[in-house]
Amino acid sequence: MKWFHKIDQKKFSVILVILLFLFLAIGFFGDKNSYFVGNLTPEITGVCLELLVILWIFDRWQEKSKKKKLISLERRLREYLIFFLKHNFKTLPKELRVGRFFGIDHDKNMEELDTLREYISNNKLSKKEILSIQEHCVREASTLDNLLPVASELTNEHFKAWCRIVYFVNCIAKQKEPISKSTLDIIQNIKKFDTASYNRELYVGSNSA
């Protein structure tokens, strides 16, 4: 039975479909008085149908279960991004701050993040904001780094975005680059993370959830 472990579900389904049509053809065009056509063919056809139904239902259930797990992981990571966006720009005017940053609000998220990036690029950050961001990064750097395995369970786009967020958070924490510049890079990669979730429908409230 080693061959059974080497064949994937889709290939096995294709084989079953081929066998189903083959035995249906034998049933229709074969000699119905023979033992094989009259007795075995209906049995084999029925078995093929049952196996296909079981495989398709199981596959659907498996995909849905996996999707729920990935959405749960995405939400865990998103909560850290929300925390960063909510607590480090409190001194800015309300119209410049990012709102709730839910996955379902992708278009709004992009507009708000672009507005925030443009403001920082043109005006830089105040001393209060710089201190807040630096303290946040020092405190959260190791936690974000430990969440890399979680990001790796999502898509390549999520993982790349999270790796870069971790890198620039560490740059701020260790004072390797100007905080305003690294903050812009973090926001840019938060955009990439949100876009990856939107494109793959991996967020709370998605139609496929």
N, C-alpha and C positions, 0 to 999 in steps of 0.2 A: 504493500500500500504506500510505498515511498513516493510513487508518482502523484498520489493524491495531494500530498503536502507541497508539491512543487507547482501545482496549477492554481492560478488565482480564480477568484469568483466569477469575473467577467468571462474568462475563457471557458470555464465550466458551464456557464449559462449558454454560451454560443454552441457548445457541443450538445447540450440538452435540446436546444432549439432545432439543430440539424437532425438529431435523432428523432425528435417529435415529428418533423415533416417527413422524414424517411419512412417511419412506421405508419404514418397516416397514408402515405402513398402506397405502401405495401397493403394496407388494409383496404384501400379503395380498388386497387388494380390487381391484387393478388388473388389466388385461388382460395375462396372463403371456406371451401370444404376441407382444406388442409388444417392440420392441428396447429401449425405455427401461425397462420394468418387468422384462423377462426378463434383461437384461444389465447395465444401468447401476445399477439400484436395489440389487442385492446388493453391487456394488462401492462405492457411496457409503455404504451402511449399514456395511460393513466398515471404511471409512476413518473414519467417525464414531466407531465403537467403539474403534478403535486410538488415535485422538486423545484420547478421554475417558480411556482407561486411562493414557496417557502423562501427561496433565495432572494426573490425580489422584495418580499415583505421584510426579510431580515436586513437586506441591504439598505432599504429605506429607513428602517428603525436605527440601524447603525450610523447612518449619515446624520440623522436628526440628533442622536445622542452625542455624536462627536461635535456637531455644530453648537449644541448647548454648552458643552465643556469649553470650547474655544471662546465663546461669547463671555463666559464666566471669567476666563483668564484675561481676556481683553479688558473687561470691566475693572479687574483688579489693578492692571497697569494704568488704565485711564484715571483711576482715583488719585494716583500719585501725580499725574499731570495736572489734574484739576487743582490739587493742593498747591502745586507750584504756581499756577496761574492766579489762583484766588488770593494767596497770602503775600505775594511779593510786589503787587502793584496797587496796593490800597490807597496810596497817596495820589494816584492819577485821577483825573476827572472820570466820572462814571461812564461817559461815552467812549472812553479809550480802553476800559477794562473788558476782559473776556467774560461772557456770561456763564451759563451753567456747563457749557462744553460737553454736552451729551452727543453720542454718536449719531443720533437721529437728526441732529441739527447741523449736519456737515457744512452746508452752504453758509450758514450764519457763522459757524466756527471759522471758516476760511476768511470771511470778511473781517471778523473781529481780530483775528491773529495778524492779518495784513495791516490793519489799522494800528495795532500795537507796535508792530515792527517798524512801520513808517515813522511813528512818533519817536521811538527810541533812536532810530537812525538820524533823525533831524534834530532832536533835542537832547540826546543822551539821557542817562539816568541820574536822578538826584542822589545825594550822599545817603539819604535815608533808604532809598530803594536798593542802592548798591550794598549797603550793610545788611539789609533784610535778605537779599538774594545770596550773599556770601554765607551768612549764617545758615540759611536753608540748605545750601549745597554741602557745607561742612557736615551738617547733621544728617542729611539724607544720602550722601554719596555711596556709602557702603550698602544701604538698603537697595538703592537702584541697581547697583552692581550685582547684588544677590538675586535680583529679579531677571537677570539675563536668561537663565534657563526657562523661565516662564515665557518670555518673549520669543524664544527659539521654538516653542511649541505652536506659535501662530504661523504667519507667513514670512517669507524672506524679507519682504518690505517692512514688516513690523520689527523684525530682528535688527535689520540695518538701522532703522530709525532709532530704536532703543539703544543700540551700541553707541551711536553718535550722541544721543542725549546724555548717556553715562559719561562719555569722553569729555564733553564740554562742562558737565556738572563737576567732574574731577578737576578740570582746568581752573574753574572758579574756586573750588575748595582749596586747591594747592597754589592759587594765585599765579598760574602759569601764563594766562592771557588776560587782556583787559576784560573786565566783567561785562561791560556793555556789549562788546563784540561777541563774547561767548553766549550771552543771553539771547542775542539775535539768532545765533546758530541753534540754540536750544529750541526757540520758538519755531524756526524753520523746520526742524525735525519733528516737532510736535505736529505740525501741519502734515508732514509725510506719514506719521503714525495714524492720524485721523483719516487721511485719504485712503490708506491701506485698509482700514476697518470699513470704510464706506464702500470701496470697490468690491471687497470680498463679503460684504454684508455680515460682518462680525461685530455687531454692536447690539445693545439692548434696544428692542423695538423694531429690528429689521424685519422685513416681510418674510424672510426665509427662516426666522428663528422659531 
